[in-house]
């Protein structure tokens, strides 16, 4: 019987720091979610080995004894955190389900992804990056309100709320300040697209 390894991060394992935003562990999972995924894999005729997070993977990579890994791990820290598990699996020659390290690294960096879209002729909303609150950096003459403000290096809607959609420069300043100070990273400001996701 084929054995599937399962990599993941649990909300309970996240150690909040004093300056973390309230949704710092939003991408991590509840044990019930992991158990449901493991059950679904098992019910399809596979053995399941719960590996856990990237730290556990590092500790056990030479003794995994799996045929393939189902990866939903978000990684630990940094803008390339989602690439951590795939990179280790690639290095160890262990097949895995899902995107590779490069794809995950690029997709978590919204501005880099947008630059690639533009280079490939794929339409994307007009945008700019703000690294700090500076009146000259807030020049929005080339954009049309409403705008949306997001953290550059987050996924899973982290940093997004009703306040993320801004209608004027005062709202823009407030939201950029929130992102830069709470997420400790640049803000992506782009034209808001009216449509269903």
VOPAGU-2260 file (C-alpha; in pm, 1 decimal, decimal comma):
REM VOPAGU-2260
SITE   aa  ch    i         X         Y         Z
SITE  UNK   A    0       0,0       0,0       0,0
SITE  UNK   A    1     131,1     344,1     -92,9
SITE  UNK   A    2     215,1     575,2     196,7
SITE  UNK   A    3     132,2     947,7     178,4
SITE  UNK   A    4     310,3    1193,7     404,5
SITE  UNK   A    5     114,4    1497,8     521,2
SITE  UNK   A    6     291,0    1827,6     596,5
SITE  UNK   A    7      98,3    2106,4     769,8
SITE  UNK   A    8     110,0    2379,9    1032,8
SITE  UNK   A    9    -119,1    2388,6    1335,3
SITE  UNK   A   10    -261,0    2710,1    1481,1
SITE  UNK   A   11    -168,0    2591,1    1831,4
SITE  UNK   A   12     198,8    2563,7    1733,4
SITE  UNK   A   13     227,1    2929,9    1633,4
SITE  UNK   A   14     407,0    3135,7    1897,6
SITE  UNK   A   15     265,0    3488,4    1885,0
SITE  UNK   A   16     511,6    3773,5    1932,6
SITE  UNK   A   17     412,3    4105,7    2089,0
SITE  UNK   A   18     418,0    4291,6    1757,1
SITE  UNK   A   19     236,9    4026,5    1548,1
SITE  UNK   A   20     -81,5    4125,6    1367,4
SITE  UNK   A   21    -396,7    3954,2    1499,0
SITE  UNK   A   22    -416,2    3721,9    1196,8
SITE  UNK   A   23     -52,1    3606,8    1210,8
SITE  UNK   A   24    -153,5    3240,2    1233,4
SITE  UNK   A   25    -455,5    3264,7    1000,3
SITE  UNK   A   26    -303,4    3028,9     743,9
SITE  UNK   A   27    -238,3    2755,1     999,7
SITE  UNK   A   28    -487,1    2473,6    1051,1
SITE  UNK   A   29    -693,4    2326,3    1332,1
SITE  UNK   A   30    -617,8    1960,7    1418,9
SITE  UNK   A   31    -969,6    1865,5    1302,2
SITE  UNK   A   32    -884,4    1991,1     952,2
SITE  UNK   A   33    -569,3    1779,7     941,6
SITE  UNK   A   34    -760,0    1475,1    1067,9
SITE  UNK   A   35   -1024,5    1520,1     795,7
SITE  UNK   A   36    -757,9    1544,4     524,6
SITE  UNK   A   37    -578,1    1238,8     662,8
SITE  UNK   A   38    -907,7    1045,8     671,5
SITE  UNK   A   39    -986,4    1140,7     311,3
SITE  UNK   A   40    -644,8    1016,6     198,0
SITE  UNK   A   41    -685,9     694,7     398,8
SITE  UNK   A   42   -1038,6     638,9     264,1
SITE  UNK   A   43    -891,3     644,2     -86,2
SITE  UNK   A   44    -675,1     342,6      -9,4
SITE  UNK   A   45    -350,2     497,2     114,9
SITE  UNK   A   46    -160,1     484,8     441,4
SITE  UNK   A   47    -105,3     827,8     596,7
SITE  UNK   A   48     195,7     951,7     788,4
SITE  UNK   A   49     142,8    1286,8     961,1
SITE  UNK   A   50     476,4    1465,0     929,6
SITE  UNK   A   51     377,9    1807,2    1061,8
SITE  UNK   A   52     557,5    2135,2    1000,7
SITE  UNK   A   53     887,6    2220,9     832,6
SITE  UNK   A   54    1083,0    2176,7    1157,3
SITE  UNK   A   55     947,3    1824,2    1196,1
SITE  UNK   A   56    1026,6    1757,3     830,1
SITE  UNK   A   57    1388,2    1867,5     881,8
SITE  UNK   A   58    1420,0    1642,4    1187,2
SITE  UNK   A   59    1278,6    1340,1    1004,4
SITE  UNK   A   60    1363,6    1387,7     636,7
SITE  UNK   A   61    1606,8    1095,1     623,0
SITE  UNK   A   62    1354,7     852,9     774,6
SITE  UNK   A   63    1023,0     958,3     620,4
SITE  UNK   A   64     942,6     625,9     451,8
SITE  UNK   A   65     670,5     776,7     228,5
SITE  UNK   A   66     598,4     746,9    -142,5
SITE  UNK   A   67     471,0    1102,1    -184,0
SITE  UNK   A   68     392,7    1405,5      35,2
SITE  UNK   A   69      65,9    1599,1      39,2
SITE  UNK   A   70     186,2    1946,3     136,3
SITE  UNK   A   71     -32,0    2213,8     292,0
SITE  UNK   A   72     242,6    2362,0     510,0
SITE  UNK   A   73     270,8    2741,3     518,2
SITE  UNK   A   74     630,4    2744,8     645,1
SITE  UNK   A   75     778,7    2936,6     935,4
SITE  UNK   A   76     882,9    3293,0     854,6
SITE  UNK   A   77     984,3    3516,9     568,9
SITE  UNK   A   78     858,4    3598,7     225,7
SITE  UNK   A   79     960,7    3255,2      93,9
SITE  UNK   A   80     808,7    3059,3     383,6
SITE  UNK   A   81     564,7    2864,3     165,7
SITE  UNK   A   82     863,8    2734,9     -34,5
SITE  UNK   A   83    1038,1    2579,2     265,9
SITE  UNK   A   84     874,9    2234,1     258,2
SITE  UNK   A   85     887,9    2195,8    -123,3
SITE  UNK   A   86    1257,0    2294,1    -130,5
SITE  UNK   A   87    1343,5    2030,7     130,5
SITE  UNK   A   88    1140,1    1765,8     -49,6
SITE  UNK   A   89    1299,5    1855,6    -384,0
SITE  UNK   A   90    1646,8    1834,1    -229,8
SITE  UNK   A   91    1567,4    1493,4     -79,0
SITE  UNK   A   92    1415,3    1365,1    -403,6
SITE  UNK   A   93    1076,7    1302,6    -242,0
SITE  UNK   A   94     777,6    1359,1    -474,5
SITE  UNK   A   95     502,1    1587,5    -349,0
SITE  UNK   A   96     161,0    1718,6    -446,3
SITE  UNK   A   97     116,9    2087,1    -519,8
SITE  UNK   A   98     319,3    2376,6    -650,9
SITE  UNK   A   99     697,7    2372,5    -648,8
SITE  UNK   A  100     917,1    2604,2    -442,8
SITE  UNK   A  101     965,6    2865,8    -715,9
SITE  UNK   A  102     593,2    2894,3    -786,8
SITE  UNK   A  103     510,1    2932,5    -418,9
SITE  UNK   A  104     785,3    3189,9    -363,5
SITE  UNK   A  105     673,6    3403,6    -655,9
SITE  UNK   A  106     302,8    3380,2    -579,4
SITE  UNK   A  107     346,7    3490,6    -217,7
SITE  UNK   A  108     525,8    3806,1    -339,0
SITE  UNK   A  109     232,6    3992,0    -494,1
SITE  UNK   A  110     445,0    4260,9    -658,9
SITE  UNK   A  111     691,1    4015,7    -812,7
SITE  UNK   A  112     397,6    3811,5    -942,5
SITE  UNK   A  113     240,2    4122,8   -1096,6
SITE  UNK   A  114     569,1    4216,0   -1265,7
SITE  UNK   A  115     585,9    3869,4   -1420,1
SITE  UNK   A  116     224,2    3899,8   -1536,8
SITE  UNK   A  117     304,2    4231,6   -1704,7
SITE  UNK   A  118     618,2    4091,5   -1869,0
SITE  UNK   A  119     410,8    3802,7   -2006,4
SITE  UNK   A  120     132,6    4030,6   -2133,8
SITE  UNK   A  121    -120,7    3925,0   -1870,3
SITE  UNK   A  122    -348,1    4207,7   -1761,5
SITE  UNK   A  123    -334,1    4308,5   -1397,2
SITE  UNK   A  124    -468,3    4615,0   -1214,0
SITE  UNK   A  125    -244,7    4923,2   -1204,8
SITE  UNK   A  126     -44,7    4930,5    -883,4
SITE  UNK   A  127     244,4    5067,8    -684,1
SITE  UNK   A  128     437,3    4971,9    -372,3
SITE  UNK   A  129     473,5    5181,3     -57,2
SITE  UNK   A  130     747,5    5097,3     191,9
SITE  UNK   A  131     675,8    5382,2     434,9
SITE  UNK   A  132     432,6    5666,5     481,9
SITE  UNK   A  133     572,8    5945,7     272,7
SITE  UNK   A  134     359,8    6205,9      97,2
SITE  UNK   A  135     561,4    6173,8    -224,6
SITE  UNK   A  136     514,5    5796,1    -224,3
SITE  UNK   A  137     137,2    5842,3    -203,3
SITE  UNK   A  138     106,7    5996,0    -549,2
SITE  UNK   A  139    -199,9    5824,4    -690,9
SITE  UNK   A  140    -248,2    6045,0    -997,3
SITE  UNK   A  141    -202,6    5745,0   -1229,0
SITE  UNK   A  142    -465,4    5535,5   -1046,6
SITE  UNK   A  143    -841,9    5556,2   -1020,5
SITE  UNK   A  144   -1015,0    5523,3    -681,0
SITE  UNK   A  145   -1131,6    5306,3    -516,3
SITE  UNK   A  146    -800,0    5137,1    -443,1
SITE  UNK   A  147    -719,9    4829,6    -238,9
SITE  UNK   A  148    -426,5    4806,2       2,9
SITE  UNK   A  149    -264,7    4469,8      83,8
SITE  UNK   A  150      51,0    4340,9     250,5
SITE  UNK   A  151     308,3    4253,8     -17,1
SITE  UNK   A  152     415,1    3916,8     126,4
SITE  UNK   A  153      96,8    3758,4     265,9
SITE  UNK   A  154    -162,3    3511,8     141,9
SITE  UNK   A  155    -498,4    3377,6     256,8
SITE  UNK   A  156    -645,5    3729,6     277,9
SITE  UNK   A  157    -415,9    3822,5     567,5
SITE  UNK   A  158    -420,5    4196,6     620,4
SITE  UNK   A  159    -746,6    4240,6     431,7
SITE  UNK   A  160   -1061,3    4387,0     584,2
SITE  UNK   A  161   -1336,2    4631,4     490,0
SITE  UNK   A  162   -1081,3    4909,0     553,7
SITE  UNK   A  163    -854,2    4769,4     280,3
SITE  UNK   A  164   -1073,7    4923,6      11,0
SITE  UNK   A  165   -1000,1    5296,1      18,9
SITE  UNK   A  166   -1188,1    5579,5    -151,2
SITE  UNK   A  167    -954,0    5874,8     -93,5
SITE  UNK   A  168    -603,7    5975,6       8,4
SITE  UNK   A  169    -684,1    5999,4     381,7
SITE  UNK   A  170    -815,3    5642,4     387,4
SITE  UNK   A  171    -514,0    5534,6     180,9
SITE  UNK   A  172    -267,9    5686,5     428,9
SITE  UNK   A  173    -442,8    5520,1     721,7
SITE  UNK   A  174    -447,4    5176,2     559,7
SITE  UNK   A  175     -88,4    5193,9     432,0
SITE  UNK   A  176      21,5    5293,6     782,0
SITE  UNK   A  177    -168,3    4994,3     923,8
SITE  UNK   A  178      -5,9    4747,7     681,3
SITE  UNK   A  179     348,8    4884,6     709,3
SITE  UNK   A  180     341,3    4905,5    1090,0
SITE  UNK   A  181     150,0    4585,2    1169,3
SITE  UNK   A  182     284,4    4351,3     902,8
SITE  UNK   A  183     637,7    4497,8     890,5
SITE  UNK   A  184     643,6    4489,0     510,4
SITE  UNK   A  185     561,8    4708,8     211,7
SITE  UNK   A  186     202,9    4769,1     108,1
SITE  UNK   A  187      72,3    4689,6    -238,1
SITE  UNK   A  188    -171,7    4956,2    -356,1
SITE  UNK   A  189    -374,4    4873,3    -665,0
SITE  UNK   A  190    -692,9    4969,2    -840,2
SITE  UNK   A  191    -994,0    4786,6    -701,5
SITE  UNK   A  192   -1164,6    4555,4    -950,3
SITE  UNK   A  193   -1542,3    4533,3    -918,8
SITE  UNK   A  194   -1634,0    4169,4    -979,5
SITE  UNK   A  195   -1673,1    3835,5    -809,8
SITE  UNK   A  196   -1352,3    3663,4    -706,5
